[in-house]
Structures are given as C-alpha cells and as structure tokens.
Amino acid sequence: MRHLVSSLLLAFSAGCFAHRTSPVDSLPHVPVSAANVQSTLRPGDFLFRYADPSDPVDGQVINALIHGGQSVAQGTSDAINLTAQAVRDLFRVEEGRFARALASGNPNAVHMAIYLGDGRTAEAFGTGLDDAKVNTWSLFAPYRLRTTWRVLRHRDPQVASAVVAVARRWATGRMTYRVPMEVFVRDAAWGAGARTSALEFATSFEREGGPPSYGNMFCSQFAVAALQSAVAQRAIVSQGRALSPSAIDGLPAEARIDAVASPLRVYTEWSASGAFEQVGRIVIAP
C-alpha cells in the first residue's frame, strides 16, 4: 500500500494536484460542519473534490482514485506501475484537452459526489476494498475532515430535486465501484455511445439500485448518469413526451456529455454550460 500511495502521489503531483491561482479563488471558502451544512449546501448540489495544498496527503490520495489502484493492483509491483502509468497518461491527456480551462483557473478536481441533505452524499466511493460501491456516505466522516470541495448547483430547483430522487434510488450499494479506465481511452464527446447510455439512465429513473445493465460505476459516471436521468424527467417526461433516442438528443447542453467523462471534464463543461451556479468552496470542519 505504501508503494501504491507513493506511485499515485508521484503521478498526481505533475498534474492534478498542481495549485493554480485564478479569479475562481475569489469564490467563498466556507468551513462546513454539521452545525451549518443546512444553510450552506442544498440537496442536489454537485461536490467536486479540490486538491488544496493544505489538504492532508492521505486525504488527497484517498479521494483521488478511491482505491481504484488497489482494486487493479492486487498488491503486485507490476500492476502498481501500470496503475501509476495509467494515472500519468490520464492527466497528460486531460492537460492537453483542458489546457485553456486549467490555465484560466478551473480546479483540478479528481472526485465528485452528489449532496443529498442532512450531511449525506451519494457517490461511487469507498474507504477500502470491502465497501467501495455506489452508496450513501457521510460528508463528516473522520477521513473527510479538512478536505476541500467545489460546489456546483443546478439553476433549476426541480432538476436538483430530481437528481436527489434518482441518486437516492440508485445509491443502494448494488453497484460496486468501477475503476475509471474508460477516461484513459475514450473520448467523452456526445455520440452514439453517450446517447445509448443516457437513454438507459433516463428510463431507469425509478429503478431501485440503478440501471439494470450497470453493475458498477465510477464517481463522475454516476453523477452524470443521475443528472441525465433527472434532466430527462424534467425536459422530456414532464412535457408528456416519450423517451426515445431522438428525444434524448434534444437534452439541454449540460446533459449532452458521455457519462464516461472524467471529473475534470465534467466540471469544465458544466461550468461553461450556464446551467449551474458556482456556489464556492467548502472545507469539511469538525
């Protein structure tokens, strides 16, 4: 485990954990505890893990790949090296793809969650191999103290409410955590694969445990899927229209992204869509 953490930290230090000064740094930076979370966050907020220089190293690593390296590596040095290389490749690609966004100050987010209310989140996460799955978690667990997150809030309260509804139904623990290998090799632009998955997410809005053909998801995949399902209910079903490939193709811009997108890309595209308000940054306090 020590070698794995060292390898991952080395890989991240060249890209994702680089701190950049930007106008975004003027956003509110609010300590959040159980005492004030109700007045700071709203159900349906999307939380993006932000690597701040003051964060503990352990917290950075745990929230960066969510034990995905352990799931792949199985403790062998060869697999650890492959995992570290995959991480380096990911951030090499992301740096090229989002160079302008990063230069302008968008954060190097590496994990994301959906806030449900009452200090609980829905996310693909784990504190170890035994509990890594799509489930509900406490925002104030000891391993999250002093971690820093950015908050995006959908401007349509009914979409936010639908996001919470679908996230609660899906985050039952049925789906396990998926190592996000797709983000290394697959473009997240809107295309045939994205349409097909978005349609399944939309038709699974009321299904307990999540879409039937998905036995696992990674963090941004789960969050994007929940948003697509929620937006489809708002933009298609509530208008009396049938869910279909053509209807899915008419989803608002923020929902037209492949669910395999990395958290970096999701944050960048959602920020640019105009559908979200940048609420600010929160620090989890005791």
Summary of the structure (lengths in Angstrom):
residues: 286
radius of gyration: 17.7
end to end distance: 27.4
largest distance: 55.3
contacts: 963
relative contact order: 0.18
helix: 46%
strand: 17%
